[in-house]
């Protein structure tokens, strides 16, 4: 999960297209966004304090429908 945290920090604030893939590399979902960083981060909940540390793990956002929560997991 630390790898995902680092990748989220590196995403541009530009428009873009993103892919969610499973462990085998198969595409589960294709999306597009006006602000790529914000859109991709919206799939994950951060700890209440807003800080991402090694003690806290990102998890699927509870605001997502159940299908997308399962995908993000």
N, CA, C and O atoms as a GROMACS GRO file, in nm:
protein
  292
    1UNK      N    1   0.082  -0.119   0.000
    1UNK     CA    2   0.000   0.000   0.000
    1UNK      C    3   0.086   0.125   0.000
    1UNK      O    4   0.043   0.229  -0.050
    2UNK      N    5   0.207   0.117   0.055
    2UNK     CA    6   0.295   0.234   0.056
    2UNK      C    7   0.326   0.278  -0.087
    2UNK      O    8   0.342   0.397  -0.113
    3UNK      N    9   0.334   0.182  -0.178
    3UNK     CA   10   0.359   0.215  -0.318
    3UNK      C   11   0.246   0.300  -0.374
    3UNK      O   12   0.270   0.395  -0.448
    4UNK      N   13   0.123   0.267  -0.340
    4UNK     CA   14   0.008   0.345  -0.386
    4UNK      C   15   0.013   0.486  -0.328
    4UNK      O   16  -0.014   0.583  -0.398
    5UNK      N   17   0.046   0.497  -0.201
    5UNK     CA   18   0.056   0.628  -0.136
    5UNK      C   19   0.155   0.718  -0.210
    5UNK      O   20   0.128   0.835  -0.233
    6UNK      N   21   0.270   0.661  -0.246
    6UNK     CA   22   0.372   0.738  -0.317
    6UNK      C   23   0.325   0.777  -0.457
    6UNK      O   24   0.351   0.889  -0.502
    7UNK      N   25   0.257   0.686  -0.524
    7UNK     CA   26   0.208   0.715  -0.658
    7UNK      C   27   0.102   0.825  -0.655
    7UNK      O   28   0.097   0.909  -0.745
    8UNK      N   29   0.017   0.826  -0.553
    8UNK     CA   30  -0.086   0.930  -0.540
    8UNK      C   31  -0.021   1.068  -0.529
    8UNK      O   32  -0.072   1.166  -0.584
    9UNK      N   33   0.090   1.075  -0.458
    9UNK     CA   34   0.159   1.204  -0.442
    9UNK      C   35   0.217   1.254  -0.573
    9UNK      O   36   0.232   1.375  -0.592
   10UNK      N   37   0.250   1.163  -0.664
   10UNK     CA   38   0.316   1.200  -0.789
   10UNK      C   39   0.219   1.232  -0.904
   10UNK      O   40   0.262   1.281  -1.008
   11UNK      N   41   0.092   1.204  -0.885
   11UNK     CA   42  -0.004   1.227  -0.993
   11UNK      C   43  -0.014   1.375  -1.026
   11UNK      O   44  -0.011   1.460  -0.937
   12UNK      N   45  -0.027   1.408  -1.154
   12UNK     CA   46  -0.040   1.548  -1.194
   12UNK      C   47  -0.180   1.602  -1.165
   12UNK      O   48  -0.275   1.525  -1.148
   13UNK      N   49  -0.190   1.733  -1.159
   13UNK     CA   50  -0.319   1.798  -1.140
   13UNK      C   51  -0.385   1.828  -1.275
   13UNK      O   52  -0.486   1.898  -1.281
   14UNK      N   53  -0.329   1.775  -1.380
   14UNK     CA   54  -0.379   1.795  -1.516
   14UNK      C   55  -0.490   1.695  -1.548
   14UNK      O   56  -0.510   1.599  -1.474
   15UNK      N   57  -0.562   1.717  -1.658
   15UNK     CA   58  -0.658   1.617  -1.704
   15UNK      C   59  -0.584   1.489  -1.743
   15UNK      O   60  -0.467   1.494  -1.781
   16UNK      N   61  -0.653   1.377  -1.735
   16UNK     CA   62  -0.589   1.253  -1.774
   16UNK      C   63  -0.683   1.135  -1.768
   16UNK      O   64  -0.799   1.147  -1.729
   17UNK      N   65  -0.631   1.022  -1.807
   17UNK     CA   66  -0.702   0.895  -1.806
   17UNK      C   67  -0.629   0.803  -1.710
   17UNK      O   68  -0.506   0.805  -1.703
   18UNK      N   69  -0.704   0.722  -1.635
   18UNK     CA   70  -0.644   0.632  -1.539
   18UNK      C   71  -0.704   0.493  -1.554
   18UNK      O   72  -0.817   0.477  -1.598
   19UNK      N   73  -0.626   0.392  -1.516
   19UNK     CA   74  -0.668   0.253  -1.522
   19UNK      C   75  -0.654   0.190  -1.385
   19UNK      O   76  -0.555   0.213  -1.316
   20UNK      N   77  -0.752   0.112  -1.345
   20UNK     CA   78  -0.737   0.026  -1.228
   20UNK      C   79  -0.719  -0.115  -1.280
   20UNK      O   80  -0.797  -0.163  -1.362
   21UNK      N   81  -0.613  -0.182  -1.232
   21UNK     CA   82  -0.581  -0.317  -1.277
   21UNK      C   83  -0.581  -0.412  -1.158
   21UNK      O   84  -0.558  -0.370  -1.045
   22UNK      N   85  -0.606  -0.540  -1.184
   22UNK     CA   86  -0.598  -0.641  -1.078
   22UNK      C   87  -0.454  -0.689  -1.064
   22UNK      O   88  -0.364  -0.638  -1.132
   23UNK      N   89  -0.432  -0.786  -0.976
   23UNK     CA   90  -0.297  -0.837  -0.949
   23UNK      C   91  -0.231  -0.895  -1.074
   23UNK      O   92  -0.109  -0.898  -1.086
   24UNK      N   93  -0.313  -0.941  -1.168
   24UNK     CA   94  -0.261  -1.004  -1.289
   24UNK      C   95  -0.239  -0.903  -1.402
   24UNK      O   96  -0.193  -0.940  -1.510
   25UNK      N   97  -0.272  -0.777  -1.377
   25UNK     CA   98  -0.253  -0.674  -1.477
   25UNK      C   99  -0.371  -0.654  -1.570
   25UNK      O  100  -0.363  -0.575  -1.665
   26UNK      N  101  -0.481  -0.723  -1.544
   26UNK     CA  102  -0.599  -0.704  -1.628
   26UNK      C  103  -0.672  -0.577  -1.587
   26UNK      O  104  -0.686  -0.548  -1.468
   27UNK      N  105  -0.716  -0.502  -1.685
   27UNK     CA  106  -0.784  -0.375  -1.660
   27UNK      C  107  -0.923  -0.402  -1.603
   27UNK      O  108  -1.004  -0.473  -1.663
   28UNK      N  109  -0.949  -0.342  -1.486
   28UNK     CA  110  -1.080  -0.352  -1.422
   28UNK      C  111  -1.167  -0.232  -1.453
   28UNK      O  112  -1.290  -0.243  -1.461
   29UNK      N  113  -1.103  -0.116  -1.470
   29UNK     CA  114  -1.179   0.007  -1.485
   29UNK      C  115  -1.094   0.111  -1.556
   29UNK      O  116  -0.973   0.121  -1.531
   30UNK      N  117  -1.156   0.188  -1.644
   30UNK     CA  118  -1.091   0.300  -1.712
   30UNK      C  119  -1.171   0.424  -1.680
   30UNK      O  120  -1.294   0.426  -1.695
   31UNK      N  121  -1.103   0.529  -1.637
   31UNK     CA  122  -1.171   0.653  -1.605
   31UNK      C  123  -1.097   0.772  -1.663
   31UNK      O  124  -0.982   0.762  -1.704
   32UNK      N  125  -1.165   0.884  -1.664
   32UNK     CA  126  -1.100   1.008  -1.709
   32UNK      C  127  -1.135   1.116  -1.608
   32UNK      O  128  -1.236   1.109  -1.539
   33UNK      N  129  -1.048   1.216  -1.601
   33UNK     CA  130  -1.067   1.321  -1.501
   33UNK      C  131  -1.011   1.453  -1.549
   33UNK      O  132  -0.914   1.457  -1.625
   34UNK      N  133  -1.074   1.560  -1.505
   34UNK     CA  134  -1.022   1.694  -1.533
   34UNK      C  135  -0.902   1.724  -1.444
   34UNK      O  136  -0.808   1.791  -1.486
   35UNK      N  137  -0.905   1.673  -1.321
   35UNK     CA  138  -0.794   1.686  -1.227
   35UNK      C  139  -0.760   1.544  -1.181
   35UNK      O  140  -0.822   1.490  -1.090
   36UNK      N  141  -0.661   1.485  -1.246
   36UNK     CA  142  -0.629   1.344  -1.226
   36UNK      C  143  -0.599   1.311  -1.080
   36UNK      O  144  -0.651   1.213  -1.027
   37UNK      N  145  -0.516   1.392  -1.015
   37UNK     CA  146  -0.478   1.364  -0.877
   37UNK      C  147  -0.601   1.356  -0.785
   37UNK      O  148  -0.614   1.264  -0.705
   38UNK      N  149  -0.689   1.454  -0.798
   38UNK     CA  150  -0.808   1.456  -0.712
   38UNK      C  151  -0.899   1.336  -0.737
   38UNK      O  152  -0.950   1.276  -0.643
   39UNK      N  153  -0.918   1.303  -0.864
   39UNK     CA  154  -1.008   1.193  -0.896
   39UNK      C  155  -0.957   1.061  -0.841
   39UNK      O  156  -1.031   0.986  -0.778
   40UNK      N  157  -0.830   1.031  -0.866
   40UNK     CA  158  -0.776   0.903  -0.821
   40UNK      C  159  -0.773   0.897  -0.668
   40UNK      O  160  -0.804   0.794  -0.609
   41UNK      N  161  -0.735   1.006  -0.603
   41UNK     CA  162  -0.733   1.009  -0.456
   41UNK      C  163  -0.872   0.990  -0.399
   41UNK      O  164  -0.886   0.938  -0.288
   42UNK      N  165  -0.976   1.030  -0.472
   42UNK     CA  166  -1.114   1.018  -0.422
   42UNK      C  167  -1.157   0.873  -0.405
   42UNK      O  168  -1.256   0.845  -0.338
   43UNK      N  169  -1.084   0.781  -0.466
   43UNK     CA  170  -1.117   0.639  -0.452
   43UNK      C  171  -1.070   0.582  -0.318
   43UNK      O  172  -1.107   0.471  -0.281
   44UNK      N  173  -0.990   0.657  -0.245
   44UNK     CA  174  -0.932   0.608  -0.121
   44UNK      C  175  -0.969   0.699  -0.004
   44UNK      O  176  -0.976   0.821  -0.020
   45UNK      N  177  -0.993   0.639   0.114
   45UNK     CA  178  -1.014   0.717   0.235
   45UNK      C  179  -0.880   0.732   0.304
   45UNK      O  180  -0.800   0.639   0.308
   46UNK      N  181  -0.858   0.850   0.358
   46UNK     CA  182  -0.738   0.873   0.435
   46UNK      C  183  -0.777   0.874   0.582
   46UNK      O  184  -0.894   0.894   0.614
   47UNK      N  185  -0.682   0.852   0.672
   47UNK     CA  186  -0.711   0.857   0.814
   47UNK      C  187  -0.775   0.992   0.852
   47UNK      O  188  -0.754   1.092   0.783
   48UNK      N  189  -0.852   0.994   0.960
   48UNK     CA  190  -0.924   1.114   1.004
   48UNK      C  191  -0.834   1.234   1.022
   48UNK      O  192  -0.878   1.348   1.001
   49UNK      N  193  -0.710   1.213   1.061
   49UNK     CA  194  -0.619   1.325   1.084
   49UNK      C  195  -0.562   1.380   0.954
   49UNK      O  196  -0.490   1.480   0.954
   50UNK      N  197  -0.594   1.315   0.840
   50UNK     CA  198  -0.548   1.364   0.712
   50UNK      C  199  -0.405   1.324   0.678
   50UNK      O  200  -0.356   1.352   0.569
   51UNK      N  201  -0.337   1.260   0.772
   51UNK     CA  202  -0.198   1.220   0.751
   51UNK      C  203  -0.192   1.075   0.707
   51UNK      O  204  -0.265   0.990   0.758
   52UNK      N  205  -0.107   1.046   0.613
   52UNK     CA  206  -0.086   0.909   0.570
   52UNK      C  207   0.050   0.866   0.624
   52UNK      O  208   0.153   0.919   0.584
   53UNK      N  209   0.048   0.770   0.714
   53UNK     CA  210   0.172   0.719   0.771
   53UNK      C  211   0.177   0.569   0.750
   53UNK      O  212   0.082   0.510   0.699
   54UNK      N  213   0.286   0.508   0.789
   54UNK     CA  214   0.298   0.363   0.776
   54UNK      C  215   0.199   0.290   0.866
   54UNK      O  216   0.164   0.175   0.839
   55UNK      N  217   0.154   0.355   0.973
   55UNK     CA  218   0.059   0.292   1.064
   55UNK      C  219  -0.084   0.295   1.011
   55UNK      O  220  -0.168   0.217   1.056
   56UNK      N  221  -0.111   0.382   0.917
   56UNK     CA  222  -0.244   0.395   0.861
   56UNK      C  223  -0.243   0.343   0.718
   56UNK      O  224  -0.151   0.373   0.641
   57UNK      N  225  -0.343   0.267   0.683
   57UNK     CA  226  -0.351   0.213   0.548
   57UNK      C  227  -0.463   0.282   0.473
   57UNK      O  228  -0.568   0.311   0.530
   58UNK      N  229  -0.440   0.306   0.347
   58UNK     CA  230  -0.547   0.356   0.263
   58UNK      C  231  -0.649   0.245   0.246
   58UNK      O  232  -0.613   0.127   0.240
   59UNK      N  233  -0.774   0.281   0.237
   59UNK     CA  234  -0.879   0.183   0.212
   59UNK      C  235  -0.979   0.245   0.116
   59UNK      O  236  -0.981   0.367   0.099
   60UNK      N  237  -1.061   0.162   0.054
   60UNK     CA  238  -1.159   0.217  -0.039
   60UNK      C  239  -1.250   0.317   0.032
   60UNK      O  240  -1.288   0.298   0.147
   61UNK      N  241  -1.284   0.422  -0.038
   61UNK     CA  242  -1.373   0.523   0.018
   61UNK      C  243  -1.512   0.465   0.037
   61UNK      O  244  -1.563   0.397  -0.051
   62UNK      N  245  -1.573   0.492   0.150
   62UNK     CA  246  -1.709   0.444   0.177
   62UNK      C  247  -1.812   0.519   0.092
   62UNK      O  248  -1.928   0.479   0.086
   63UNK      N  249  -1.769   0.626   0.027
   63UNK     CA  250  -1.859   0.702  -0.061
   63UNK      C  251  -1.878   0.634  -0.196
   63UNK      O  252  -1.968   0.671  -0.272
   64UNK      N  253  -1.794   0.536  -0.227
   64UNK     CA  254  -1.804   0.464  -0.354
   64UNK      C  255  -1.915   0.360  -0.348
   64UNK      O  256  -1.950   0.311  -0.240
   65UNK      N  257  -1.971   0.328  -0.465
   65UNK     CA  258  -2.067   0.218  -0.467
   65UNK      C  259  -1.991   0.088  -0.438
   65UNK      O  260  -1.869   0.084  -0.447
   66UNK      N  261  -2.065  -0.017  -0.405
   66UNK     CA  262  -2.001  -0.143  -0.363
   66UNK      C  263  -1.912  -0.204  -0.470
   66UNK      O  264  -1.809  -0.264  -0.437
   67UNK      N  265  -1.947  -0.189  -0.594
   67UNK     CA  266  -1.865  -0.245  -0.703
   67UNK      C  267  -1.728  -0.177  -0.706
   67UNK      O  268  -1.626  -0.244  -0.719
   68UNK      N  269  -1.726  -0.046  -0.694
   68UNK     CA  270  -1.599   0.026  -0.698
   68UNK      C  271  -1.520   0.003  -0.569
   68UNK      O  272  -1.396   0.000  -0.573
   69UNK      N  273  -1.586  -0.014  -0.455
   69UNK     CA  274  -1.514  -0.045  -0.331
   69UNK      C  275  -1.441  -0.178  -0.347
   69UNK      O  276  -1.325  -0.191  -0.306
   70UNK      N  277  -1.507  -0.276  -0.405
   70UNK     CA  278  -1.444  -0.406  -0.426
   70UNK      C  279  -1.326  -0.394  -0.522
   70UNK      O  280  -1.222  -0.456  -0.501
   71UNK      N  281  -1.341  -0.314  -0.627
   71UNK     CA  282  -1.234  -0.294  -0.724
   71UNK      C  283  -1.111  -0.232  -0.657
   71UNK      O  284  -0.999  -0.278  -0.679
   72UNK      N  285  -1.132  -0.129  -0.577
   72UNK     CA  286  -1.021  -0.059  -0.512
   72UNK      C  287  -0.951  -0.150  -0.412
   72UNK      O  288  -0.830  -0.141  -0.394
   73UNK      N  289  -1.027  -0.238  -0.347
   73UNK     CA  290  -0.966  -0.332  -0.252
   73UNK      C  291  -0.865  -0.418  -0.322
   73UNK      O  292  -0.803  -0.503  -0.259
   0.00000   0.00000   0.00000
